[in-house]
Amino acid sequence: MTTRLNLFDLSQKVDYKTELLSGLTVALALIPEAIAFALIAGLSPLTGLYAAFTMGFVTSIFGGRPGMISGATGAVAVVIVSLAKSHGVEYIFATVVLAGVIQMAAGLLRLGKFIRLVPHPVMFGFVNGLAIVIFLAQLDQFKISDASGTLRWMQGPALWLMLGLVVLTMLIMWGLPKLTKAIPASLTAIVVVSAAVIGLQIDTKTVGDIASVQGSLPPFHIPAVPFSLETLQLILPYSFIVAGVGLIESLLTLNLIDEITETKGRSNKECMAQGLANIVTGLFSGMGGCAMIGQSLINISSGARARLSGIVASVMLLVFIMFGASLIEQLPMAALTGVLIMVCIGTFEWASFKTIGKMPTSDVFVIVVVTLVTVFLHNLALAVGVGVVISALVFAWENAKRIRARKYVDEQGTKHYEIFGPLFFGSIHAFNEKFDVSSDPQEVVIDFAESRVADMSAIEALNTLTRRYRVAGKTVHLRHLSPDCRKLLQQAESMIEVNILEDPTYRVASDLE
């Protein structure tokens, strides 16, 4: 029986202690990130916290990758910041709802499979760029506001204290797994450093210094915007970008976790879940979001593999907002910063440095470009798009150089050109150089047994070539075209004139005859 509605794999062995502790760790790590991204977008902290809860809860239940964490993200915050400043938060809610509809449509159309077209060097650049972006975001924790509200670097004892607590957190995360893996190192680090700060009454920056996390249940709220064509024209471009950025970041994170866990997620199901989550988020006063690579890696590195950890993380986040705000606001930012820096170190593909001099220069170039675009423009969709385009152009150039032709004349005086390699827009010039129309005999056969006609440019090249032979009073035949090539030529027969030589059909005797 098909189990399309089976949300939980009941046959999966679940380590409940690990799932619960991992979820609690992620919930703590979500708080500063959600607040920071909301402030980046120019919104109240609660819009980020509500988004972290609703996105995480919905995708943990319905998503295509158990163990992956979703919430408010910097990629989405950067997209909506200008709209938030110009039109306010209600338009943000409407934009997020429409983005969710677009993402669900992508899932229904099964567009998630196209993430497979993203080359590995682009993945390297994406991961490295995000690791650097997450790391750079943590540097703000080493700054304080002066009397005018301007951020400036900490000085003296405050700076050394912050650095010491961050290093202590990192040392615990590095050393504890060498002793035991019974409890998540990240949660232990947060608890130990927080206990030291609170118990010794150390004066350092806390979560409460950034913003209050006190709130209630996310209120259901239909965006208060005019339901008009003008509103649609305004929010539609933002919605498409939010949807695109969200899906790209989510599906690339899904692929990354697939590699780490050596399991297989479902990309189209994740598209549907991300869309549903954004619709719910927009209707419950959230800023929208997508999968979070940092929190997902915290979860996976803590040993979580099931949906339970994500559900626990989102529910505990809501509990913190409603009942534990006073306690959470006492957590030192140094502990959370140390956890995220260790995540950056673990996320960065250090192996990419080994590719220099060993992999093609074009692959190294793609890694660097995608990383730089991600870091400096904070536009993940653009970074991935640029990487894919560069990789595609390099692939086309390399294949264009591989087209070859073997030539011979048979007993009847017919000249044969056996083509090797694909005929497409990039290889047309090299293809045309293979033929000597003026010196060829009256009959010419072009054999595509080891080639294929790939696009409209290739069809036009064949049309031009046959016309040249016809003007010279000679006949050219195309032979051994594959069925898809024949179909392509038949569809274009109103625009071109080519002579396809029908291949003989050979009957093979079978035991049934």
Order of alpha helices (4+ residues) and beta strands (2+ residues): alpha-alpha-beta-alpha-alpha-alpha-beta-beta-alpha-alpha-alpha-alpha-alpha-beta-alpha-alpha-alpha-alpha-alpha-alpha-beta-beta-alpha-beta-alpha-beta-alpha
